[in-house]
Amino acid sequence: MNSAVQFPLLSWLRRFIAALGVLASVSAGRVVADSRPSFLILFADDQRADTLHAWGNQNIRTPNLDRLIHRGFGFRANYCFGSNSGAVCIPSRAMLMSGRTWLDSRHDLAGIPLMPERLGAAGYRTFATGKWHNGRESFKRAFQEGRSVFFGGMADHTKVPVVDYAGGTFGTERTATRFSSEEFASTAIQFLAQATNDAPFLCYVAFTAPHDPRNPLTHSVMPYYRNRPPLPANFLPQHPFDNGWMRGLRDENLAPYPRPPEMIRDQLAEYYGLITHLDGEIGRILEALKNHPRGRNTYVIYAADHGLAMGSHGLLGKQSLYEHSMKCPLVIAGPGIPAGRETRQFTYLFDIFPTVARLAGVDLPDPMGGRDLSPLWTGPKTPWRDTVFLPFTDTMRSIRDERWKLIVYPRTNHRQLFDLRRDPDERHNLAADPRHAATVARLEKRMIESQKQFGDRQPLSTQTPAPLAIDLSKDYVRKPDESQPAWVVEKYFRQGGR
């Protein structure tokens, strides 16, 4: 429940403290009219949590994000709360902005209080650039300003359609002349250069990288072509059963069945190239922030909307509940944040809203699914979530604790059980092993409890299960989507076979 409802005095104190911040204080020789902290939110698109050098991936270069990790606090068990759509980025971004689960929100966010909206009402200057996948009306309500805003799911990185927003009106759509990450980073830097010292700001930069089409700039991808990344440890030529999201899915159509290992390594090279280029653009933004009068009093939040399979388990997309698709990076750096520390407590993207609200001294709307993350870095060991629950449309449900993970497929009555301590890549299904029957039963009971907690009414089994077997290596025709550049179509659809 909203702390303002539970503790009226606490709510009054927060408003009083915020009011004190409006009084003048001296910083860098200038008068600061409002000393509340600012926020820079950097949001990647389709980035796996294991694609950061500082977090153990020795095959990728992310020097700027590594530095952010070293001066911030990392959340190593952060998740997207599943999805009610194959386009996972839509509900994911809705959850980020609303602090609610997809079970308690809408894609267009109509009638739901939003993070930048609340900060704007409290006197913050709110600005956005990049991808907004939840409709123009919600954007207008969320932000006071926007430049180079992309309303869509994906586009060729070299020609993204964008619009500007000011004074309650959208301008004429144009095609960005720079690569997507450069366009959004340069626009954010321009905002920082114009942001005065008088008011705190929330600057939201939503990149479209490393989402496909995977057409990185040549200088970013060539090092990875010369030394191609290894296949994921859990690579498979094809997913071993039908999970409900394999036929005709745009993501999965980007390579034929069975998955050719060398083709997947090429796609990984391109994926890594997009991430390394994105890292460089983030470095430019962080340098601009460092030189801003409010730089030292700004929280930097880096995250991504979800992960991506990229060959893991024979999949390419994000439409699964494996760790590689639902786990996503989250790092927070700024005043009072302990440098170089991390937690493996379970967190969700929708925890960002209540965390920002607490740091800004802004009251939270009610209801709120997320939790303020600050106790994880401010004090001794804090009681926290003992499980993470992940619901995905009507096709999958998952729950995991510190060691075990259960995935349920209601349409087929299939179960998977993984011992993540011994099998972090989820390769060995133990669900049918009688020795683990009690663990399956315990986790399924906990899953049902989580369903009640979050208002999920999906049955976990059916009287008429669909066939489990699938083989897409024969008589399956792939078609490229319109956003794929000609060379990608030639390389991965024509030369690559069906």
N, C-alpha and C positions, 0 to 999 in steps of 0.2 A: 504493500500500500504506500502511497505517496507520503514522504516524511512530513510534508506540510499539513497533511490531515492528521497524522499521528502526533506530531509535535508542533503545535502552533507557535510556541515560543522559539523553537529552533528556526522555523521559517521566518519569523520576524527578525531574528538575529542575522540570518543570511542577508535579508534585504537591507538591514542597517549597515552591515559590513560592506555590502556592495555600494551603498550610498557614500560611505566614507571614502571608497576608492575614487569617487568623482571629485573629491577635494584635491587641490593641487599638490603634486610632489615633483621633485626635481630629478631629471634623468638626462644624462649626457648634455648637461647645460641648457636643457629646454624644459618648459613647463609641460607636464603630462596631465591632461584633464581627467583621465580615468586610468587608474593603475591596475585594473583587472587584467588577467592574462589574455593573450590572443591565442588563436588555434590555427594551425596549418594541417589540414588532413590530406594526405597523399594516398590515393586509392588506385591500385593496379587491377587489371582485368584478366582473370584466368591464371593467376600465378600460384603454382604449387608452393607449399610451405618449405619444401626441401630444395628450393632453387636459390639459396643464399649461401655465399661462401662462408660467412661467419658462423652459420649454423651447420657446417659440416660438408657442404658440397664442394669438393676440391676441383670439380670440372667446370665451374662457372666463375666469372669475374663480376663481383658486385662491390667495388671498393667504397662507394659512397654510402650504400645501405649498410655495409659492414661498420663504417664509422658511426652511423646513427645507432646501430645495435650496441656498439661499445660505449656510447654515452647515454644510452637509454635503458629501458626495461623491456625485456622480451617475454611474450606470452607464447610458449612453445606448444600448447595444446589448445589452440584457438580454432573455432569451427564456424562454418556457415550452417545455419539451422535447417539443413535440407532444402526442399523446394516443393512448390505446388505447380511447377512448370518445368519443361525441358530446358527452357531459357532461364537457367538458374540465376543469372545476374539480375533479372527483374525483381524477384522477391528478395534476393540478397540485399540489393540496394534499398528496397523498401524497408527492410528490417533495420539496416544501418541508420536510416533517417528517422524512423519511428520509434526505435527501441522496443518494438513488438516482434513477436514471431509471425510467420506467414499465416498461421492459423488465426491470427487476431488482427490482420491488416489487409489492405487491398493493394493491388499493383499500382493503381493510380493515386493512392494515398489520400483519397477524398475524405475529408472530415477528420483526419488524424493529425494531431499536433506533431510538428517536425523539429528536429534538432536546430537547424539554422533559423527556423521561424521563431522558436523560443528565445534564442540568443538575440535575434534582431529586435524582438519586442523589449528586451532588457537593455537595449542601447548599443548592441554590437553592430558593426558594419559587416554585412554578410555578402560574400562574393563566391562565384563558382565558375569554373572552366572545365571543359571536357565532357565526358559522357553522362547523360541523364536519361535513364531508361524508364521513367515513371510518369511521363506525360508533361505537357507544358503548363497545365494549370497548377500542378503541385510545385513545379519549379518557381512559378510566379509567387506562390505563397511562401516558398522557402527562402528565396534570396532577393536581396535588394538590387543586386547587380550581377551580370553575367556576360562574359565575352568568350567567343569561340566555343559555344556550347553545342554539343552533338546530341541530337535527339534520335536515338536509334540503338541498335544492338551491336552492329559491326559495320566496318567500312574499310576499303583499301586504305592503308595507313598513309599513302602518298596523296590522297585526294578525299579527305574527310569533309562532308557537308556540315557547316557550322553556322550559327547565328549569334548575334549579340542581343543583350537584354538590358534595358535601362528605362527608368521612369514608368515601369509597368507595361512596357511595349517591347515586342520582339522586332528586330530589324529584318532585313531581307537575307534569305539564306545565300551563302556563298561557299565556295570550295576553298578550304585552307591550302595555302601555297607551300606550307612546310610539312614535313613528316609529323605524324600525329603527336608523338611524345615531345617533339620540339615546339610544335604549335601550342600545346597546353602549358608546357613549362615556360615558354617565353611570355605567354599571356599572364601566368601567375606572377612572373618577375615584374612585368609591367604594373600589375596591381600593387605589388609590394612597394614599387618605386613611388606610386601615387598615394599610397595609404598614409594618411597624416598621423601625427603623434597624439592626436586629441582623443581618439576612441579606439577601444580594442576591436579586433576583427576576427572573423572566421573565414578563412580562405580554403575552399574545397577544390582540389585538383584531381579529377577523375580521368585517369589515362585509359586509352583503349588497348594498350600493350600489356601483356604479350598475347592477347586474344588474336586468333587468326582473322584475316589471312596472314600467314607467317611470311611476310615479305620485308625483312629487315634491310636496313641500309648495308651496302656491300662491306664497308669498313667494320661494321659490327659483327657480321656473320663469318667473314673469311677466316678469322682465327679458329672458329669452331668447325668450319669445313676442313681446314688443314689437320685438325685433331678432333675428330668427331666425338661427341659425348658417348659414353657407354650406354647400352640399353638399361632400362630399369631392372633391378634385381628380380622383380615379379613380372617381367615381360612374358607375354604369351602370344602365340600366333592368332588365337581367337578366344574370346571369353567362353568358358566351358558350358554355359547354359544360358537360356533366355532370361535376361533380367527385366525385360519389358521395354528397353530403350536401345535396341540395336538395329532394327530394320528402318531404313529410310531416314535416319537421323543425320542431320547436316554434319555434326561433329564427327560421327563415326564413318561418314562417307569419304573422309579425307585420305584414306588409304584402303587398299583392297584387302580381302580375306583370302587366305591367311595373311597376317601382317608381314610384309617383307622386312626383315631386320635392318637391312641397309637403308631402306626408305624411312623407317622410323628414326634411325640415327641422323639422317639428313634433316628430318623435321625437328628433332631435338636440337640440332645445330641452329636452325632458324629460330626456334623458340628461345634458346639461350641468347642468340644474337639480339632479339627484341628486348630481353630482360637487361642485358648489359648496356644497350643503348638507353633504355629507360633509366637505368642507374645513373648514367652520365647526366641526363637531363634533371634528375632529382638532385644531383650534386650542384647543378647551377642554381636551382631554387634555394637550396640550403645555404649556399654562399650569399645569395641576395638577402636571405633572412638574417644571416649573421651580421650584415652591415646595416640592418634596419634598426632604428631607435628602440623598437619593441622586441628586437630579436631575442634578448635574454629573458624576456617575460612572455615567451611564446611556447606553447606545447606543440610538438610535432608528432603526429600520429600517422604511422605507415601501416597499411593493411591491403588486402586484396579481397575480392568478392567471394572467391572460392578457389579450389584447386583445379587440376586437370590431369587426365590419365596419361596421355602421351605414351601409349604402348603398355602401360601397366595393366595386367590382367587381360591383355588383348583388346583393351578399350583405348579410345582417343579423347573422349569428351569428359564432361563433368557430371553426367547423369548416372551416378552410382553413389553408394554410401561407403566406399572404401576410403581409407585415410587420405590417399593421394588426391581425391576429388573434393572432399568436404573440409579438410584441414587447410587453413590459410594463414599467412603471416600476420602478426600484429606486434608492433613496437611502439612504445610511447617514450618520448624524451622531452625534457623541459624542466622548469624550476621545481626543485624539491624531489625530482625523480632520481633514485639511486642509479648511478652509472654502472653498466656492465653486469647487471643482475637479470635474473629471469625466473619464471615460474612454470611449472608443468600442471598447475591447477587448470581445470576445465573452464574455458571461457567461450563466449559467442560474439560474433560481430555486433549483435544488438546490445551488447554491454557498453559500447562506445558512447551512445547517447547519454545514459545516466552518468557515465564517468565525466564527460565534458560538462554536463550540467552542474555536477558537484564542484568541479574545478572553477567554473565560471560563477558560482553562487546563484544559479538559476533554479527555481523550483521545477520539479518534474510533473508532467501530466500523469493522470491515472486513467487506465491501467498502464503498467509498464512491465514488460517481460524481462528486460535486462537488469543487470546489477552494476552498481558503481565498483569499478575495479581497484580503486585506490587502496583499500585495505590490504591488497596483495603486495603492495610495495611499501606501505607506511609503517607496518608494525610486525609483531611476532606472528607466528603461524595462525592464520585465520581460518575458522570453519568455513568450508566452501562446498561447491557441488561435488558429490561423490560419484556422479555419473554424467555422461553426456548423451542426450537423446537426439536422434536424427530421423525425422520423418520425410519421406520423398514421395509425392503424389499419393496414388493408391497402390503403388508397386513395391515399396520397400519401407522397412522400419529397422532402425539400429539402436542399440544401446551398448555402451562400453563403460567399464570401470577402469581402475588403474591397470589391471592386467588383462581382463577378458573382454571380448567384443562379440556380440550376437547380431546377426543380420537376418531379418525375416522377410520373405517374399510372399505376401498374402495371396497373390493370384495363382501361385504354383504350390503353395505350402512348403516351399523349400526353406531350409535353415543353413546358416553358416556360423560356425563358432571358431574364433581365432584366439590363440594365446599370444597376445601382443608382446609379452615379456620375452618369449622365446622365438616368436614369429612376427616381428614388426611389419613385415611386408605382406602379411595376410595371404600366405601361400598354402597353408595346410588346414583344411576344414575338418574340425573335430566334432561337428554336431552329431554325427551318427555313431560316434564312439561311446559305447555304454558306460565307460569310465567317466565320461563328462556329462552324463544325463542330469545330474543334480545341478551342475553349473548352468546348463541350458534352461532348466526349470526356474532356477533362481533369477537369471537374467530376464527371462520372459515375464516373470512376475513383476520385476522392477520396471520392465518396459510398459506393462499395463498401468502401473502406478504413474509413470511419466505421462502416458497418454491422458490420464485423468487430470494430472496437474496442468497440462498445456491445452486441454480441450480437444484432443485428437480422438475422433470416433471411428477410425479405420479398423475393421476387424482384422485379426492377424492370420486368419485362415479362411478357406472357402470349401463348400461342399462339392464344388465342381472345378477342381484345379486344371489349369491350362497345361499343355505339354511343356516340359522343361527343356527338352533337347532342341538344339538349333544348329544349323550348319549353313553359313553364308558364303562358303567358298565356292559354291556352284550356283549358276543361274541367278546371280544377284548383280544388277546393273546400278552403278553409282553415277550420280549426276552432280556436277559442281554447282555451287550457289553463285549468284551474280556478283558477289563481292570479291571472288577470287581473281587475282591478276592473270593475264594470259599465260605467263610463264609457269605459274603454279598449276594451272589447268593442264598445260602441256606435260609438265614433269610428273604430276601425281595422278592424273586421270587418263591421259592418252598413252604416254610411255609406260605408266605404272600399271596398265591393265585395268580389268574390271574392278 
